[in-house]
Amino acid sequence: MLIFLTLIKTYAWCFWGALRQFTRPISGNIETGAVLDLTRSRRALLLENAFLRQQILILERQNPRPKITVPDRLKLLFLARFLPKWKELLGIVQPETLLRWHRALFKRFWKKKSGTKHHPRQISDETIALIRQMAEENHLWGAERINGELLKLGIKVAKRTIQKYLPKSRRPSGQTWATFLRNHAQEIFVCDFTVGQDLCFRPIYLLVVMHLATRQIKHFNLTRNPTDPWMAQQMREISAWGEGPRFLICDNDAIFNQAFEQAALGAGTEIIHTPFYTPQANGHCERLVGSIKHECFDQMLIFHTQQARRVMKEYTSYY
C-alpha cells in the first residue's frame, strides 16, 4: 500500500510539472503562444499584459537609458505579487533588482512606522528661559530645587522636563582638584614611593618628595626596610627648621600610616591622601618617579644602597 501511494505521488508531481511547462509563455511562435493562452484564465492574462505594458511604457521614454521612477517600481512590485512566472516576464531589469526594491520598500515602511513621533512642545518659551536663568544664577540648584521654585510661582513642570532644558555644561559646585593644586602650589609638597632592585634582585625602597610649584626635589632617602620610625624620621627631615609644607599629598599606601601622620601633625602639615586607583591625582610625582626608574635604576646595575644614594644625589642636582 505504501509503495502504491508513493507511485501516485510521483506521477502527480510529474503531471503537475508537465502542465506548468506546457502552460509556460513561449516567446518563439506567436500562434503557438496564442493557442496556449486559451488554456489560461482571463485574470492571469490581464495581469501579465499589465506587467508587460508597464515595462514597454518605461522603454518608450526618450532617454537613452530610461530611468525607473518610484511609481514604476511600485507598479512592477504590485503586479509581480500576483504573477507566479514574473521572473520570466521581467525583461528590463534583473529579478534580483526587483527583490532588492521589495526589501527597500519594506525597510522604509517599517522605519517610518516605528519612528519616534514628535509631539508638540507643551511648555512655553518664557518657562524655558526661566529654568535656564535659575540654573545659571544658582549653580547649586538641581532639577528638584528648580521645580520647587517654579511651583511657588504656580508653574507646574515635570522634573524630567526641567532636566531636559538645563544647560549641558554647568560649573561644578565646589573647587576642583586642578584648581586646588594651582591655587596652593607654593604650599604643597608631593611624595611617593618606588621600588628598585639591586644586582641580587633585593628591593631598595626610595622615598621622593618634590615641591609642586618649582618641581624641585626637596628630599629623598633609600632603605631596605621602610619601618614606621623611619617614615616618621623622614617627615621630621622634610619639615626641619620650620620649612615644611602646609599640605603633603601622597597615595593610600600602607607605609603612610599613623606614625607618619602624627609626625606631620606635629610639624603643622596636613596630609592629603589621593583617592584609590587615581594616580593622575598625584601625576607630578608619579611622573618624577617614572623618570627616576627609567633614567637611573633601569640604566645601570645597582650593587648596594650607598651606590643608589650617590646616583640619586647626582640625579637630584641634575633635575
N, C-alpha and C positions, 0 to 999 in steps of 0.2 A: 504493500500500500504506500509506503514511504517513497519507494522508487517511482511509482506512478505519479505521485504528487510532484516529485522533483522534475519529471519529464514534462508535465503540464506547465509548470512554472517556467521551464526553459523555453518551451515553444511559445509561451505567451510573450516573453521578453523578446524573442526573435521576431515575432509578428509585429510587436509594437515598434521595434527598431526599423523594420522594413517599411511600416506605414509612415513613420516620420521621415525616412529617406525618400519615400515616394511623393510625399506632400511638400518636400523642401523646394523653395523657389529656385527655378533654373534660369540662368542668365544667358543661355545659348539660344535656343529655339523659341521664338515668340509664340508660335502656335501651340507647341507642347506646354509652355507655361500657362497659356490661356486655358487649355483643357484641364490642367491640374488645378487651376484656381477655381474651377467649377465645384470641386470637392470641398472647398474651404468655406467657412461661414462668412456672412456679409460683414460682421463686426471685425473679424481678423483682416479682411481685405481693406476696410476703411482705415483701420489703424496703420496698416502697412503703407497705404497710399499717403496718409498724412505724414508718416515718418519720412518717406522718400521725398515728398513735396517740400518739406521743411529744409532738407538738405539741398534740393535744387534751388530754392529761394536764396540760400546762403551763397551758392556757387554763381548765381546770376548777377551778383553785385559787381560793379565796375572795377573794383580794386584788383590789382594783380594777385594779391593774396587776401581773400575775403576775411574780415575779422568777425569772429563768432562772438556776438554780444551776450550779455547775461540773459535777456529774454530768449535768445536762440538756445542757449544751454538748458534753460528751464523747460522749454518745449520738447527738446530731444530727450531729456530725462523723464519727463512725464509720459511721452509716447513709448519709450523703451520699457517702461514699467509693465505695459500690457502686451508686449511682444516677446514670445519665447525665443525667437530667432533674431533678436535685434543685432547681435554681433555680426551676422551675415548680411544684414541690410545696411549697416553703417559703413559709409564709404569716404567721408570727408576727414574723419579723424580715426585714431586707433581706439579699439574698445577699452584699453586701459585708461585712455584720456577721459572717456565718459565716466568711468568708475571713479576717477580722481575728482571730477566735477561733483559727483554724487557725494563723496566723502567731505569735500569742502563745503557743500551746501549744508549738510547735517552739522558740521562743526560750527558754522556761522549761526545756524539756527539755535543750537543749544547754548552757544556762548552768549547770544543775546537774551535767551530765556533765563539763564542762570546769572546774568549780570546784576550788579548791585543797583537797586533803584534809588535815585537821588530824590529825597524828599525835600520839599521847600523848607527853608530855614524859618523857624518859628520864634526866633529871638531877634530883637531889634538891634540896629547898629549902635544906638545910644547905649544899650546894655553891654554890648561887646566892648565898646570904648571904655565904659565904666569899670568893667572887670580888668582890663589891661592897665588902666590908670591905678587901680588899687594894688595890683601886683607890682607895678613899677615903683610906687611910692612907699610900699610896705613889703620889704624883701622877706620878712619873717612870716608873712601870711601865706597860708596854703589855700587849697580849694575849699576846705570846710570853713575856715575863718571868713573868706570872702563870701561864701554862701550865707553865713550868719549875718554879715553886714548888709547883704542885699535883702535879706528877709526883713531887716529893720526898716528898709526903705519901701517895703511892700512889693519887692520883685522876687518872684519865685522862679528859680533856675536850678536845674539838677546839678549835682556835683560833677558828673562826667562832662556836662556841657561847659562848666567853668574850666575844667582841666583842658578841654579842647582849645579854648581861646587864651589860655595863659601863655606868656612868652616862652619860647622853647629854651632859650639860654638865659637863666636867671642867675644873678650873682649869689654866691654862697652866703649863708647867714653868718658864718664866722671867718676867722683868719685861716687861710690855707697854710699848708706846711712850707711851701715855697716862700710865701710872704713872711712867715716867721723866721726862716733862715736868712732872708735878705735883710730884714729889719734888725736882727740881733747878731749879725755875722761877727762883729767885733768882740762879742761876749761869749762866743761859742767855741768850744773845743770838741773835736770828734775823735773817737778812738775805736780801734778794732784789733782783734787777734788774728793771727795767721800761724800756720804750722809749716815748717820746712824739715827736711831730713838731711842728716849728715852722711858720710860715706858708708856707714854701717846701718843706714836706714833707721837711726834713732831720731825721734822727734825733737825739734827745737822750737819752742814757742816764742813768738815775737809779739810784743805789745807796741803799738804805734799810736801816738797822739798828735793831732795836727790842728793848727789854728785855722778856722774856717775862712776868715776874711783874707789873710795873707797866704794861705796854703803852705805855711811854714811848719816843719816838723818840730814840735816843741819838746817831745820826749819819746824815747824808745828804750826798750830793755828786752833781754832774752833770758830764758831759763829752760831747764829741763823739766821742771815740775812746778807749775804755777799753783801755789797754795794761797789760802786766804790771807795770812800775814804778808806774803809777798805782794799781793794785789793791793792791800791797804797801804804798804810802803810806797808803791808806785803812785797811788793817789796823793800821798803826802809830798812826794817829789814834784808832782805836777803843780801843786798849789803852794810850793815853797815860797817864802818871803812875800806872801800876800799877792802873788802874781797868778793865782788860779783863776779859772773862768767862772762866769756866772752859770753857764749851762754846759754840761758834758753829755754828748749824745753817744750812745752805744747800743748794741743789739741786746737780745734777750739770752745771750749765752750764760750758762750757769756760773761761769767764772766771775761775772759781775754780780756778786752776791751781797749779802747783808753787810759783811765786813767792809767791802769796797764802798758801799753806800754810806755807812757810818763815818768812814774817813772823809768822804766827800761832804757830808753834812757838817762835820767839824770844820771844814775849810770854807764853808759858805757856798758850796757848789751844788746845784740841782742836777740830779741825774735824770736824763730823759731817755727812756727805752723806746726804740723803734718798734712798730708792730711786727707781728710774726710774718715770716715769708715775704717781707718787703725790703730787700736790700737796697732798692732805689731811694729809700728814706735816708740812708746814710751813704749815698752814692759817692760823695767826695772821698771819704776814707776807704770805701771799697775799691775805688779806682787806684788810690795810692797803694793799697795792699797788693792789688793785682800787678802794679808796676814793679813793686819790690820783688815779688816772686818771679816775675818774668825776666827782669833785668839783673837780679842778683842770685837768688837761690837756684834758678833753673839754668844759669850760665856757668856755674863753677862748682867744684867739689868742695864741700864743707867738711873739715876733719873734726872740729871741736867748736865749742861755744865761743871761745875767745876769737877765733878766726871770723866767725859770723858777726861778732860785735865790731871788729875792725872794718869789715866790709860795710856794715850798716853806718858806721861813722863816716866813711868816705862817701857813701851814697847820700847821707843826710846833708853833708857840706855841699855836695853837687846839686841836690834837689832844691 
